[in-house]
Amino acid sequence: MFIFTGLFKVTENEAQLAGVMAHEMSHVILRHGTHEASKANLIQLPLALAGAATANSILGQVADMGLGLAANGGQGPQFLSDHPNPGNRERAIEEEIRTLPRRDYGYAIGEFARAKAAILALPAPAKLPKNQ
């Protein structure tokens, strides 16, 4: 797992950084990447079979266009998603936060501010030429 320096710009303490890291680790542990690939395969296999069965017919071309759109661009319903819809993500998170009790944790070990300052002092990466 990699932590991009930009994450340090928006986190204020160790707890926030650890929360983001735990969230990303859960994606790996729950195999969300392979799960998404498997879902895509479940759509693509029937598409391939339907295309073979109706090759060169108008019906086959129409079915292929419609099913292809579903396979390539279709976002599933919100309730099947493991993340709130990007269109309402901030509102959904704020609503959930209001339901949780306020707690203060002793999270600061004293090194975060030093590490953040060192990371933010690094020079920006060199830009690649546009033709690459």
C-alpha positions in Angstrom: 0.0 0.0 0.0 1.3 3.4 -0.9 0.6 6.7 0.8 0.7 9.7 -1.5 2.1 12.9 -0.1 -1.1 14.7 -0.9 -2.8 12.8 1.9 -0.6 14.5 4.4 -1.9 17.9 3.2 -5.5 17.0 4.3 -4.9 15.0 7.4 -4.3 16.8 10.7 -3.2 13.9 12.9 -2.2 10.2 13.1 -5.8 9.1 13.7 -7.0 10.6 10.4 -4.1 9.1 8.5 -4.7 5.7 10.1 -8.4 5.9 9.3 -7.7 6.4 5.6 -5.1 3.6 5.6 -7.5 1.2 7.3 -10.2 2.0 4.8 -7.9 1.3 1.9 -6.6 -1.9 3.5 -10.2 -3.1 3.9 -10.6 -2.9 0.1 -7.6 -5.2 -0.3 -8.6 -7.5 2.4 -12.2 -7.8 1.1 -10.8 -8.2 -2.4 -12.9 -5.5 -4.0 -10.6 -5.3 -7.0 -11.1 -9.0 -7.9 -14.8 -8.7 -7.0 -15.3 -5.9 -9.5 -13.4 -7.9 -12.1 -15.6 -10.9 -11.4 -18.8 -8.8 -11.8 -17.5 -7.5 -15.2 -16.8 -11.1 -16.3 -20.4 -12.1 -15.3 -21.7 -9.5 -17.8 -19.1 -10.1 -20.5 -19.6 -13.8 -20.8 -23.3 -13.6 -21.6 -22.6 -10.8 -24.0 -20.1 -13.0 -25.9 -22.5 -15.9 -26.1 -25.4 -13.6 -27.2 -23.1 -12.1 -29.9 -22.1 -15.5 -31.2 -25.7 -16.8 -31.2 -27.1 -13.8 -33.1 -24.1 -12.9 -35.3 -24.7 -10.5 -38.2 -28.5 -10.1 -37.5 -30.1 -6.8 -36.8 -31.4 -8.2 -33.5 -27.9 -9.3 -32.5 -26.4 -5.8 -33.3 -29.1 -4.1 -31.3 -28.7 -6.5 -28.3 -24.9 -6.1 -28.5 -25.2 -2.3 -28.4 -27.6 -2.3 -25.4 -25.8 -4.9 -23.4 -22.4 -3.3 -24.2 -23.6 -0.1 -22.8 -24.7 -1.9 -19.6 -21.3 -3.6 -19.3 -19.2 -0.5 -20.0 -20.8 2.4 -18.3 -23.6 1.2 -16.0 -23.2 2.1 -12.3 -25.2 -0.3 -10.2 -27.9 0.8 -7.7 -26.7 2.8 -4.7 -27.7 0.0 -2.3 -25.3 -2.4 -4.0 -22.3 -0.1 -3.7 -19.7 -0.2 -0.9 -19.2 3.6 -1.2 -21.8 6.3 -1.3 -22.5 7.7 -4.7 -19.9 10.4 -5.5 -22.8 12.8 -6.1 -24.1 12.5 -2.6 -21.0 11.0 -0.8 -20.2 14.1 1.4 -23.9 14.5 2.5 -24.1 10.7 3.3 -21.0 10.8 5.4 -22.1 13.9 7.3 -25.5 12.3 8.0 -23.8 9.2 9.3 -21.3 11.2 11.5 -24.3 12.9 13.2 -25.5 9.5 14.4 -22.2 8.6 16.1 -21.3 9.7 19.6 -18.5 12.2 20.0 -15.3 10.7 21.4 -11.9 12.0 22.0 -9.0 9.6 21.6 -5.4 9.9 22.7 -3.9 9.4 19.3 -1.0 11.7 19.0 2.4 10.1 19.5 4.3 13.3 18.7 5.9 12.3 15.4 3.1 13.2 13.0 3.8 16.9 12.9 7.5 16.3 12.2 6.8 13.7 9.5 4.1 15.9 7.9 6.5 18.9 7.8 9.2 16.8 6.2 6.9 15.4 3.6 5.4 18.7 2.7 8.9 20.2 2.3 9.8 17.8 -0.4 10.1 19.3 -3.9 7.3 18.7 -6.4 8.0 15.7 -8.8 9.4 16.6 -12.2 6.8 16.7 -14.9 7.1 14.3 -17.8 7.3 15.7 -21.3 3.9 15.8 -23.0 4.9 13.4 -25.8 5.3 10.5 -23.4 
